[in-house]
Amino acid sequence: MKTNYLFTIAVLMISFQTVVAQNYDESKVGYYQLPQILQTKNGEKVSTTEAWEKIRRPEILKLFEDNVYGQVPKDFDDIKFKVTNQDKKAMNGKATLKEVAITVTRNQKTLTINLLMFTPNKVKKPVPMFLVINHRGVKTMDVTRMNKDGFWPAEQVIEAGYGIAGFDVIDVAPDNKTDFIKGVLQLYPEQLDMDNGMAALGAWGWGASRVIDYFEKDKLVDAKKIISVGHSRGGKASLWFGAQDQRVAIAVSNESGNSGAALSRRNFGETVKIITQNIPYWFCENYKQYADNEDKLPVDQHMLLALMAPRAVYVGSAAEDLWADPKGQYIALFEAQPVFELYGVETKLPLEMPSINKQIIRPHMGFHNREGKHNMTPYDWQQFLNFANEYFNQ
């Protein structure tokens, strides 16, 4: 018993040290230098959209694949869509509910993604669609609306004239260090043997791409106005998905923090070491080598945000969520501007992060830092809606 007790104490102490090791003091952030976005690996300056699209963008995408998120394979043999449930009078007649089974086949193995979606009945044309990468469980998206969760506020979105959809990440890669291989990686088992192979975040984005495959077939959806949304780990996946799949019009990252919207080189909040030690299955094997070695990373997160150009990107933060480093997220957004400027987009973000509960909307970029803790709330959603309204109507 004494041995077990001592072992337990030792484990707790290690876990405690892991949690408290990060820095929350701005004076201790220290000096860091970000990789140049508009300079190729050969040191050549990028000054045109053609050079960005043909040379630098593919370079950056490959660097993220090889060093952070892993590959996202795009080949499969077949995809089928089946509407398993439809209610044209959902939400007391305000919306149409559809439940859709999306079945993908590769090498005689199949995977089914269960899509849940509402579209507003008051809009008589295809609607923009918010697509949520949901890691909070299917109950969060209760289609009966008996359980109304502010994380997925379907009524609020429908009232604004948008559609809202989502899938549970368990369908493509369970959010578990052992079970994550039981989803889409059963279709691509070769990825598990690669140091830059697909991991959970990439798998979730792969699933979101298959949802867009369906949206392109649904006459109720404007497939040119897809808004990817994710919170926390889902926000990391939302950004990587948006970078990979250029059918995404707006990528929304809510409090995605380290390896999401926040700069890795900024010594504040969660670090590469902490995240790769505790949740290694989100990332490719290669990412571990940058723990306490962020300066050697050939990329940083401002480059991920820049991959959305000339489409739109929105970053949400919470003032008490220091773990996710709101300031580091804003700086990353600020440092992504030069790529948008290549396209003639005058983002003109202020140098200083806006005050709490003040939203900034600029062409193709937006940001807010609300009061409160780590969550996605109806307040956040209203900011997303404000931004989408501005972007699609400009």
Summary of the structure (lengths in Angstrom):
residues: 394
radius of gyration: 20.7
end to end distance: 68.1
largest distance: 70.2
contacts: 1376
relative contact order: 0.13
helix: 40%
strand: 22%
